[in-house]
């Protein structure tokens, strides 16, 4: 059994704790919260032996071999570095860090320490997405001609939702960090690397109530992201991301090639893992739903789809730890996603297209 410490207890309580408890090769041995009383409450409620408000104390425990971090992004670099320097395996939520330089440092540290580090890029593990990848790899659409991606959510649409770290660019907030980090990873996975990009970022709700004093506080993070990408193979890719709209089709990917069309989409408003379908057509034929192969389906159903996908991330991580082999996604993929986000901010500020270096040259 691999002893895992849970650091970050929002998403951590909803997804990480139930997933690690369900996995047959992991045991939660400690939980961290900056408030010791909350740490102890969570430990008691989930039968976790150790609770602490001190990360160094948790990392000193011999029964902690691995650490899962789901704190807000501005804490990822420092905490991730502490975990890796202690020689513990790391599972990190996205966005990886606040910038690509920090992400690169964590990747290089993990390699130097010989530990297995991964990022929770969970769409790689969703059955419909895996089937979509197989179809693309088999040449179903032929030569790519156009890719269109819409990821439109309403999680920040309510203007009465209070100001928090998500409203602050310095803390790693915004739709690009939250959703774009995933989108950049799956674009890289499904279609290959990006050669240049152009980004327009927009704040739809410029002020929110500060819960500390009840006054309006400025928001400097993006609610909408419009991205134009050119892939290394020359294919244009158009991406629209929003966290403030009520859309009938929240997540939709359309791929057009010279031999066919593939569509991956979900109309599920709340659960962003369940509910994906795949459709395909060849020229002159109607778009038809394609059945996802049985062997790709989740072996067990959880009402919260995020647990289903996260369990597969954990499984891959555990295999890497046991075999001491670097896995995909690793922090390397986290670096690339972060690099594309950094360049999107640069493009938005300069109002110009930005060239994207290869991941290899950036890591060199």
Secondary structure in CASP SS format (residue, H / E / C, confidence):
PFRMAT SS
TARGET T0000
AUTHOR 0000-0000-0000
METHOD secondary structure of the structure
MODEL  1
X C 1.00
X E 1.00
X E 1.00
X E 1.00
X E 1.00
X E 1.00
X E 1.00
X C 1.00
X C 1.00
X C 1.00
X H 1.00
X H 1.00
X H 1.00
X H 1.00
X H 1.00
X H 1.00
X H 1.00
X H 1.00
X H 1.00
X H 1.00
X H 1.00
X H 1.00
X C 1.00
X C 1.00
X C 1.00
X E 1.00
X E 1.00
X E 1.00
X E 1.00
X E 1.00
X E 1.00
X E 1.00
X C 1.00
X C 1.00
X C 1.00
X H 1.00
X H 1.00
X H 1.00
X H 1.00
X H 1.00
X H 1.00
X H 1.00
X H 1.00
X H 1.00
X H 1.00
X H 1.00
X C 1.00
X C 1.00
X C 1.00
X E 1.00
X E 1.00
X E 1.00
X C 1.00
X C 1.00
X H 1.00
X H 1.00
X H 1.00
X H 1.00
X H 1.00
X C 1.00
X C 1.00
X C 1.00
X C 1.00
X C 1.00
X C 1.00
X E 1.00
X E 1.00
X E 1.00
X E 1.00
X C 1.00
X C 1.00
X C 1.00
X H 1.00
X H 1.00
X H 1.00
X H 1.00
X H 1.00
X H 1.00
X H 1.00
X H 1.00
X H 1.00
X H 1.00
X H 1.00
X H 1.00
X H 1.00
X C 1.00
X C 1.00
X C 1.00
X E 1.00
X E 1.00
X E 1.00
X E 1.00
X C 1.00
X C 1.00
X C 1.00
X C 1.00
X C 1.00
X C 1.00
X C 1.00
X H 1.00
X H 1.00
X H 1.00
X H 1.00
X H 1.00
X H 1.00
X H 1.00
X H 1.00
X H 1.00
X H 1.00
X H 1.00
X H 1.00
X H 1.00
X H 1.00
X C 1.00
X C 1.00
X C 1.00
X E 1.00
X E 1.00
X E 1.00
X C 1.00
X C 1.00
X H 1.00
X H 1.00
X H 1.00
X H 1.00
X C 1.00
X H 1.00
X H 1.00
X H 1.00
X H 1.00
X H 1.00
X H 1.00
X H 1.00
X H 1.00
X H 1.00
X H 1.00
X H 1.00
X C 1.00
X C 1.00
X C 1.00
X C 1.00
X C 1.00
X C 1.00
X E 1.00
X E 1.00
X E 1.00
X E 1.00
X E 1.00
X E 1.00
X E 1.00
X E 1.00
X E 1.00
X C 1.00
X C 1.00
X C 1.00
X C 1.00
X C 1.00
X C 1.00
X C 1.00
X C 1.00
X C 1.00
X C 1.00
X E 1.00
X C 1.00
X H 1.00
X H 1.00
X H 1.00
X C 1.00
X H 1.00
X H 1.00
X H 1.00
X C 1.00
X C 1.00
X C 1.00
X H 1.00
X H 1.00
X H 1.00
X H 1.00
X H 1.00
X H 1.00
X H 1.00
X H 1.00
X H 1.00
X H 1.00
X H 1.00
X H 1.00
X H 1.00
X H 1.00
X H 1.00
X H 1.00
X H 1.00
X C 1.00
X C 1.00
X E 1.00
X E 1.00
X E 1.00
X E 1.00
X E 1.00
X E 1.00
X E 1.00
X E 1.00
X E 1.00
X C 1.00
X C 1.00
X C 1.00
X C 1.00
X E 1.00
X E 1.00
X E 1.00
X E 1.00
X C 1.00
X C 1.00
X C 1.00
X C 1.00
X C 1.00
X E 1.00
X E 1.00
X E 1.00
X C 1.00
X C 1.00
X C 1.00
X C 1.00
X C 1.00
X E 1.00
X E 1.00
X E 1.00
X E 1.00
X E 1.00
X E 1.00
X E 1.00
X E 1.00
X C 1.00
X C 1.00
X C 1.00
X C 1.00
X E 1.00
X E 1.00
X E 1.00
X E 1.00
X E 1.00
X E 1.00
X E 1.00
X C 1.00
X C 1.00
X C 1.00
X C 1.00
X C 1.00
X C 1.00
X C 1.00
X C 1.00
X E 1.00
X E 1.00
X E 1.00
X E 1.00
X E 1.00
X E 1.00
X E 1.00
X C 1.00
X C 1.00
X E 1.00
X E 1.00
X E 1.00
X E 1.00
X E 1.00
X E 1.00
X E 1.00
X C 1.00
X C 1.00
X C 1.00
X C 1.00
X C 1.00
X C 1.00
X C 1.00
X C 1.00
X C 1.00
X E 1.00
X E 1.00
X E 1.00
X E 1.00
X E 1.00
X E 1.00
X E 1.00
X C 1.00
X C 1.00
X C 1.00
X C 1.00
X C 1.00
X E 1.00
X E 1.00
X E 1.00
X C 1.00
X C 1.00
X C 1.00
X H 1.00
X H 1.00
X H 1.00
X C 1.00
X C 1.00
X C 1.00
X C 1.00
X C 1.00
X C 1.00
X C 1.00
X C 1.00
X H 1.00
X H 1.00
X H 1.00
X H 1.00
X H 1.00
X H 1.00
X H 1.00
X H 1.00
X H 1.00
X H 1.00
X H 1.00
X H 1.00
X H 1.00
X H 1.00
X H 1.00
X H 1.00
X H 1.00
X H 1.00
X H 1.00
X C 1.00
X C 1.00
X C 1.00
X C 1.00
X C 1.00
X C 1.00
X C 1.00
X H 1.00
X H 1.00
X H 1.00
X H 1.00
X H 1.00
X H 1.00
X H 1.00
X H 1.00
X H 1.00
X H 1.00
X H 1.00
X H 1.00
X H 1.00
X H 1.00
X H 1.00
X H 1.00
X H 1.00
X H 1.00
X H 1.00
X H 1.00
X C 1.00
X C 1.00
X C 1.00
X E 1.00
X E 1.00
X C 1.00
X C 1.00
X C 1.00
X H 1.00
X H 1.00
X H 1.00
X H 1.00
X H 1.00
X C 1.00
END
